[in-house]
Amino acid sequence: MLLRKAVPVLALTLAAVLSAPAASAAPVAAKAPATTGPSVAAETPATSTAADASATSAAGDGLGALAGANPVIVVGGLSGIAAVYQPLAARLRADGYRVWVYELPNLGLGDIVASAGSLRAFVGKVRASTGAAKVDLVAHSEGGLVSRYYIKNLGGGATIGRYVSLGTPQYGTYVANLLAFLGLGSCAGIVACQQMTIGSSFLAALNAGDDTPGSVRWTTVRTWQDELVRPVDNATLADGATNVLIQAKCPLRVVGHLALVVDGTTYSIIRQALRDHPINPSCLAL
């Protein structure tokens, strides 16, 4: 049974890793804080190559963090260990943000509802340690669903200022459905995978009514080359969200699912979204 459960996760992870460009090998920043609570070390400015590049690009565009900017929590995805998100955290720190990386409990294999409850507790600890009224969320893949559930059903609308999702299967993905076709049953019993199948009861409930409730500023980012969210337009939200397709502005930019967290063009979108600027992706960003 354990082997059967591991197969779909390994398959999804391998596909994502193979899609990532060389930039994914950028030096990793300081060790991520444990998800049991925020750590002062999480705010230490990074000195990685990614951070330096970001700082240089930020010099003339005024998109660094404003004084008193909301803390930012980077929410990981399915099987996404915290270290994967450290280059993104380093870029944000170089732009002046206070940043934490939130690794999903059990690497996101369990119930998304339970993961959302854990995220609520983590947000509370970050707010308590910083004194911030609100935080912003930058969420990858399944992390976007965890974050949405928290905002929509667990009171997060009062504590979240901005929501930016990267390759999140907001309306499910055929990749999850495909596992049944391959003879692995209903996602080999992995609850989160079952919940991300197109037509799941979880997604039907999450997507009932307003996609973007409250005063949160909602942004979604998707890429044509996303091998894990198919169809890629299932990564969008209705009801006033800003939905960004990278290739609509940058048709030659190739960005896979995991690469969304290290790609420079994607980061240019994140920076603009966190500053409430019009979205104008930088196609040549490193």
C-alpha positions in Angstrom: 0.0 0.0 0.0 2.8 2.4 0.9 4.4 1.8 -2.5 1.2 2.4 -4.3 0.8 5.7 -2.5 4.3 6.7 -3.3 4.0 6.1 -7.1 1.8 9.0 -8.1 3.6 11.5 -5.8 7.0 10.4 -7.3 5.6 10.6 -10.8 4.3 14.1 -10.3 7.4 15.3 -8.6 9.7 13.8 -11.3 7.7 15.4 -14.0 8.0 18.8 -12.3 11.7 18.5 -11.7 12.4 17.5 -15.3 10.5 20.6 -16.5 12.5 23.0 -14.4 15.2 25.1 -16.2 18.8 25.4 -15.1 17.8 28.3 -12.9 16.3 25.8 -10.4 19.8 25.0 -9.3 20.4 28.5 -7.9 22.0 28.6 -4.5 19.6 27.9 -1.7 19.0 30.6 0.9 19.1 30.1 4.7 17.3 27.0 6.0 13.5 27.4 6.0 11.8 27.9 9.3 9.9 25.0 10.8 6.2 25.2 10.1 5.4 24.9 13.8 5.9 28.7 14.0 7.6 31.7 12.5 11.3 32.1 13.0 13.3 35.4 13.2 15.9 33.7 10.9 13.3 33.6 8.2 13.6 37.4 7.9 17.4 37.4 7.4 18.2 39.0 4.0 19.5 36.4 1.6 22.7 36.7 -0.4 22.0 34.2 -3.1 22.6 34.9 -6.8 18.8 35.1 -7.3 18.5 37.7 -4.6 21.3 39.8 -6.0 19.8 39.7 -9.4 16.4 40.7 -8.0 18.0 43.6 -6.1 19.7 44.9 -9.2 16.5 44.7 -11.3 14.6 46.5 -8.5 16.9 49.5 -8.3 15.1 51.6 -10.9 11.5 50.3 -11.0 10.3 51.2 -7.5 8.9 47.7 -6.8 10.7 47.0 -3.6 8.6 46.6 -0.4 7.0 49.8 0.9 7.6 50.8 4.5 5.2 48.7 6.5 4.5 46.2 3.7 2.7 43.1 4.7 4.8 40.0 5.6 4.8 37.4 2.8 4.2 33.7 3.3 5.3 31.4 0.5 3.0 28.4 0.6 4.4 25.2 -0.9 2.7 22.6 -3.0 2.3 18.9 -3.1 5.5 17.1 -2.2 7.2 20.6 -2.1 9.8 20.7 0.6 10.6 24.1 2.0 14.1 24.2 0.4 12.5 24.3 -3.1 11.0 27.7 -2.2 14.0 29.3 -0.7 15.2 31.0 -4.0 11.8 32.7 -4.3 12.0 33.7 -0.6 15.5 35.1 -1.2 14.2 37.3 -4.1 11.4 38.6 -1.9 13.8 39.4 1.0 16.1 41.2 -1.4 13.2 43.4 -2.3 12.7 44.2 1.3 9.9 41.8 2.3 9.7 39.9 5.6 9.2 36.3 4.3 8.3 32.9 5.7 8.1 29.6 3.8 5.2 27.3 4.8 5.7 23.6 4.0 2.4 21.8 3.8 1.8 19.2 6.6 2.8 15.7 5.4 4.1 17.4 2.2 0.5 18.1 1.2 -0.5 14.4 0.8 -3.4 14.7 3.2 -6.7 16.5 3.4 -6.5 20.0 1.9 -9.0 21.2 4.5 -6.7 20.0 7.4 -3.8 21.7 5.7 -5.8 24.9 5.5 -6.4 24.7 9.2 -2.7 24.4 9.8 -2.0 27.4 7.5 -4.5 29.5 9.6 -2.5 28.7 12.7 0.8 29.6 10.9 -0.6 32.9 9.7 -1.7 33.7 13.2 1.9 33.1 14.5 3.4 35.3 11.8 1.0 38.1 12.6 1.6 37.8 16.3 5.4 37.9 15.8 5.3 40.9 13.4 2.4 42.9 14.7 1.0 42.9 11.1 -2.7 43.1 10.7 -2.5 41.2 7.4 -0.1 39.0 5.4 0.2 38.3 1.7 0.3 34.8 0.3 2.3 33.6 -2.7 1.2 30.0 -3.2 2.4 27.3 -5.5 0.3 24.5 -6.9 -1.8 22.8 -4.2 -0.7 25.5 -1.9 -3.1 27.8 -3.8 -6.0 25.6 -3.0 -5.0 25.4 0.7 -4.8 29.2 0.8 -8.1 29.6 -1.0 -9.9 27.3 1.4 -8.4 29.2 4.4 -9.5 32.5 2.9 -13.0 31.4 1.9 -14.0 29.1 4.7 -11.7 29.7 7.8 -11.8 33.4 8.2 -8.7 34.2 6.1 -10.4 37.0 4.3 -9.8 39.3 7.3 -6.1 38.5 7.6 -4.9 38.2 4.0 -4.2 41.2 1.9 -3.0 39.7 -1.4 -3.2 36.2 -2.9 -0.9 35.2 -5.7 -1.2 31.6 -7.0 1.4 29.9 -9.3 0.1 27.0 -11.3 -2.7 26.1 -8.9 -5.4 23.7 -10.3 -8.2 25.9 -9.2 -10.7 23.8 -11.1 -8.7 20.5 -11.0 -6.3 18.8 -13.4 -6.6 15.9 -15.7 -3.3 14.7 -14.5 -4.9 13.6 -11.2 -7.7 11.9 -13.2 -5.1 10.2 -15.4 -3.8 8.2 -12.4 -7.0 6.2 -12.4 -6.6 5.5 -16.1 -3.1 4.2 -15.4 -4.5 1.6 -13.0 -3.6 3.4 -9.8 -7.1 3.6 -8.6 -8.4 6.9 -7.1 -5.0 8.5 -6.8 -3.8 5.4 -4.9 -5.6 6.7 -1.9 -3.8 10.0 -1.7 -6.5 12.4 -0.4 -5.1 15.7 -1.8 -4.7 14.1 -5.2 -8.3 12.9 -5.1 -9.4 16.4 -4.2 -7.6 17.9 -7.2 -9.3 15.7 -9.7 -11.6 17.5 -12.1 -15.2 17.2 -10.8 -14.2 16.3 -7.2 -16.6 17.1 -4.4 -14.0 19.2 -2.8 -13.5 21.5 -5.8 -17.2 21.7 -6.4 -17.7 23.0 -2.9 -14.7 25.4 -3.0 -15.8 26.8 -6.4 -19.4 27.3 -5.4 -20.4 30.9 -5.3 -17.8 33.7 -5.4 -14.3 32.6 -6.5 -12.7 35.6 -5.0 -14.6 36.6 -1.8 -13.8 39.6 0.5 -11.3 42.4 0.0 -8.4 40.2 -0.9 -6.6 41.2 -4.2 -6.5 38.0 -6.2 -3.9 37.1 -8.9 -3.3 33.8 -10.6 -0.3 33.0 -12.8 -0.3 30.1 -15.3 2.0 28.8 -18.1 1.3 26.9 -21.3 4.1 24.5 -20.5 2.6 23.4 -17.1 2.7 19.6 -17.4 0.8 19.1 -14.1 -2.1 21.4 -14.5 -4.1 20.4 -17.6 -5.9 22.2 -19.1 -3.8 25.2 -18.1 -6.8 27.5 -18.0 -8.1 25.5 -14.9 -5.5 27.6 -13.1 -7.6 30.7 -13.4 -10.3 32.2 -11.1 -13.5 34.1 -12.0 -15.2 37.0 -10.2 -12.6 39.7 -10.7 -9.3 38.0 -10.3 -6.3 39.1 -12.3 -5.4 36.0 -14.4 -2.0 36.1 -16.0 -0.9 33.8 -18.8 2.9 34.2 -19.0 3.0 33.5 -22.8 0.3 36.1 -23.6 3.0 38.7 -23.2 6.1 36.5 -23.5 5.2 33.8 -26.2 8.8 32.5 -26.3 9.1 32.0 -22.5 9.2 28.4 -21.6 8.2 27.8 -17.9 7.2 24.4 -16.5 5.2 23.7 -13.3 8.1 23.7 -10.8 9.9 26.4 -12.7 7.2 28.9 -11.8 8.9 29.3 -8.4 12.4 30.2 -9.9 11.5 31.8 -13.2 12.4 35.5 -13.5 9.4 36.5 -15.6 7.1 34.9 -13.1 8.8 36.8 -10.3 8.3 40.1 -12.1 4.6 39.3 -12.0 4.7 38.5 -8.3 6.5 41.8 -7.5 3.9 43.8 -9.4 1.0 41.9 -7.8 2.4 42.5 -4.3 2.6 46.3 -5.0 -0.8 46.4 -6.7 0.8 47.5 -10.0 -0.6 46.8 -13.4 0.7 43.4 -14.5 3.3 43.7 -17.3 5.6 40.7 -17.3 9.3 41.2 -17.9 10.0 38.7 -20.7 13.8 38.8 -20.3 14.0 38.7 -16.5 16.5 36.2 -15.1 
